[in-house]
């Protein structure tokens, strides 16, 4: 559903859940019955179900590829559609496709998830995470800020003003209004977020309350052979792949989880907008402009989740003895200090 929908709606995933529960709870009213079907979000930060792509609603022509706007009407008239003729039909089609695949996977499942439960959790100040990216170069995250392209919206729903995606320079008109209303971003924050032109320096805006979180939490939960990475934001497809690979490699390198499957649970715990790769950030489309901790946000998350995975794997290895192996309901729980040490 796009922003023109004024009805209470649970969208594609909700329709899939409804169909699955109706199938498993015959004769029950929606939301009733013993079977609960939950379809959660993974690394979907740059994914759209509107597979026909964005077109200008006034001409029917494809939108400009780089900034997702129309010659007349700008970003507001650049809207993605499909696969149905309208958003309601599209929701039904996509929701049913998800349901049918889930039903197939459920019917053919032949491996039961069982084993020990492990988890690690850490509070992190995301405004000052430093990461050594090579032998000579250390990078850092930034105070939160949103870029100009944030106000452009996406092809699933464009903004009302004359902002476009892909903006790497500010606009004197809007920057002047920002300075008068909420204040100018500091030089330090502007330099840290480059090439993002900052629209709102939310990390420096604290009235009446802080506009964005600085302290966030990262978490990994492992149930048997399934590792779930709880990510506090909307992470893009490629950023998610890199995160899964990093966690899996760390778990396997310690010799504790050789057959582990790693999945991402996005939008978990606190919400921190989007998480893009460094390369995606440079383009400054909506997702990059909404990556609030700067161009090295993903590097910081890779660093923190690698440390969580290492802590779990090391404790698992040390605990691998007959006394522990015979206790099927053992919980391994780890709280980590901000420095990365277990307590």
N, C-alpha and C positions, 0 to 999 in steps of 0.2 A: 504494500500500500504506500502511496506517496503522500505528500503533505496536504493534498486536497481532500483526503478522506477525513470526514468529520464524525465517523461512527466509531464506537468502541470496537476495536479489532485486535486479534492476536496474530494477524499476518500469516506468512507462509508456514512457519514452524508451528504456530498454534493450530492451523488447519490440519497439518499432518498429525499432531497430537490428538486432535478431536477424532480423526478418522481411525487412528490406531486404537484408541480407547473404545470407540464404538464397536470395533471389530472384536476386541478382547472382552468387552463387557456387554454382551448382547442383552437388549431389553432395558438397560440402565439409562437414566438421564445423563446428559453431558456433565462431566465432573464427578459422577458417582461411579461406584463399582470398585473392585479390588485392584484392577490393573491400572497403573499410572504410566503414561508414555511421556517422557521428557526429551525434547530435542534441544540440545544446548549449542551455544556458539563456540566456534573454534577460531582459527586465524582468518577472519572474514573482513578485515579492515578495508580492503579494496575490492570486495566482491559485490556484484549486483545481480539480482535475479532477472533483471530486465534485459533479456538476451537479444532483443532486436536492436539494441544500442540506442544512443541519443540522437534525436532529430529535432529540428526546429518546428515547433507546433504551428507556426504561421506559414511555413512554406513546405514542410515535409522533407526538406533537404537535411543531409547529415550536418551536425554541428561542427564547428571548427575543432580540429583534432587536439590542438595544443591547449587551448583555454576553455573548451567546452562552452562556447557561446554562439549566438546567432548574429548575423550582420545587422538585423533589426530586432530589437528586443533583448539583446545581451544574454546573460546566463539564465535569466528568468524563463525564457521560452525554450531553452535547451533541455529536453526531458527524454529520458530513456523509457522504452516501452517493451512489452512482450513478456511471455510468448502469446498471451491472449489479446483480444481486441480492446480490453480495458483492464484496469487494475484488479477488478473483482474476479474476472475470468482468469487472469494471470495467477492470482493467489490460489484459486481452486486448482489450476493445472499444476503449479509448482508444489503446492501442499500435497496433492495426490501423488505426484512422482516421488516425493520424499517418503511418504507413507508406504508406497508399494515397495520401494527398495528396503526400507526398514523392516517391513513384514517378511521380505525374502531373507534378509540377513538373520532375523530372529528365528525363522523356521529352520534355517540351515546351520545354525550355530552348533558347534560340536566341541567347544572348549569352555569349561567352567572356570571362572576367575576365582581362585582360592589362594590362600597363603597368608603371610604376615602383612600387617598394616604398618607402614612407615610414613612419617611426615616430617617436614622441616619448614619452619616459618621464620621470617625475619622482617623487622621494621627497618626501612631504609630512608635516609634523607636524599631524595632524588635530585636535589639542587646542587649537590657537591660530590657526586660519585666520580672518582678518577680511575681511568683505565689505561694500562700500558698496552698500546696497540702494536708496538714493535720495540726493538732494542733502543731506539732513540726518541720515540714520540709518545707522550702521554696526553690523553684528551680528558675532557670533563663535561659533565652535564651542566645545565643552566637553570636559573630561576624560571618558573613557568611563564610562557607567553604564547599568544595566538597570532598567526600571521594574517595578512590581508586576504589571502585565498580562503581562509576559514569563513569569511562573510559571503563568499561566492556560493557556498553550498556545493552540492554534487549534482550529477545528472539524474539522480533519483529525486531531486528537489532543489532547484536553484534558489539563490537569495533574491531579495526584492530590490537591492540597490545595485549600483554599477560596478560591482566587484567581479573579477573573473579569476578562474583557476590559473595557476602557473605564474602568479605575480611575484617577481623577485625585486621589485622596486616599490617604494611607498607612493602614496598619492597625497600631494600637499593639502588638498581640500580636506580629506578625511583625517589626515594626521593632525591638521590644525584643530579640527573639532575634538579629536581625542585629547590633545594636549590641554584644551580648555576645560574639558569635562572631567577627565580622570588622571591627567598628568602625562608627561613625556617619559618614555622608557629611558633608563639610564644607559650611558655609553657602554658600560660593561655588559649589560643584558643584550643590547643590540649587536655588539661584536660577538658575543657567545652564540647567538642564534643565526648568524650569517649563513646562508644568503636570505633568510626569512626577513621580509620587511614586517616589523611588529605592528599589529593593529592594537592589541591590548596586552600590556605587560602585566599579566595577572599575578605574577609572583611578587610584584611591587604594589599591588592593590589590595588593601586590607580593610576597607570600609564598606559596609558595616561589619563584615567578616572577611577572612581571606577568600579570594576568588577561586583559588586552586590549591590542592593539597601539596605540601612539600614533603611530608612524611607519608610514605606509602608502604604496603606490605607485599612481599613476594613469598610464594609458598609452593611446595611440591608434595603431593600425596601419592604413595605407591601402595597399590592393593595387589598382592601376588606379583604378577608379571606385567601389570598395567601401571604406568606412571602418568599422573595427571599434573600438568603444569598450570597453576592458577595464575592467570595473567590479568593485571588490573587495568585493562584497557582494550581497545580494538586494534589488534595487531594484523599487519598485512600478510598476504600469502607468502611472499618470499621471506619476510622477517620471521614468520612462524616456522618456516622450514629450517631456517638457520638456528632458531631456538631449540626446536625438537632435536636436530642433529647434535647440537652442543650438549644438551642434557643426556642424550643417549650415549654419546661417546664417553662422557665422564662416568656415567654409571657402569658402562662396560669396561672401561680402562682400569677400574678398581677390582675387577674380577668378581663382583658381587651380583650383577644383574646381566647375565649374558644374553638372555632371550627376552629382554624387556621391550614392550611396545609403549611409545611415548605419545600422548595426546595433549592437546592444548584446550583448556577451558577458559575462553576469553570473557571479558567483562566480569571478572571475579574480584570480590572484596571491594576496595576503593576504585573509583573511576578516574582515569587519567587521560581521557580522550584517546588519541591514536598513537601507534608505534610503527614507524616505517624504518626501512633500511637507510643507511647513509646516502645511497645513490638516489632512492626515491625522495628523500628529503630535499636534495638539491633542486629538483624540478618544481617543488612548492605547489603541487596541486592541493586539493582540500586536505588530504590525509597528512601531507608533509607540513602544511600550515597549522594543523591541529596536533602535531607531535610537540607537546608543550615543553619538554625538557631539552630541546635542542637537537642538533644533528647527530649526536653520539648517544642518543637515548637507547637504541638497540644494543650498542656495545656495552652500556651499563647493565642492561638487563641480562645479557649473555654472561657477564662477569658475575652477577649476583646469583643467577640460577645455577651456574656451574659450581659455585661454592656450596649451594644447598645440596646439589646432587652428590658432590664429593663427600659432604658430611654424612649423608644417609648411607652411601656405599661403604665408607670406612667403618661406621658403627655396625653395619650389617656384616661386614667381613670379620670384625672382632667378635661379634656375637654368634658366629657360625660354629657352634659346637653342639654335641648331641643333646645337652640339657635344654638348649633353646629350640632346637629343631623339633623336639617332641611336644612343645607347647604351642598348639595351633592358634591360640587366641592372643599371642603376645603382641603388644603394641610397642613400636619403637618411635618415640616422639622426640623431636629436637627443636629447641628454641635457640636461635643464634643471635649473638650480639651484633651491633652494626659493624664491628671490625671483622666479623666472619668467624668468631670463635664460638664453639658450642658451650652451652651452660647447662 
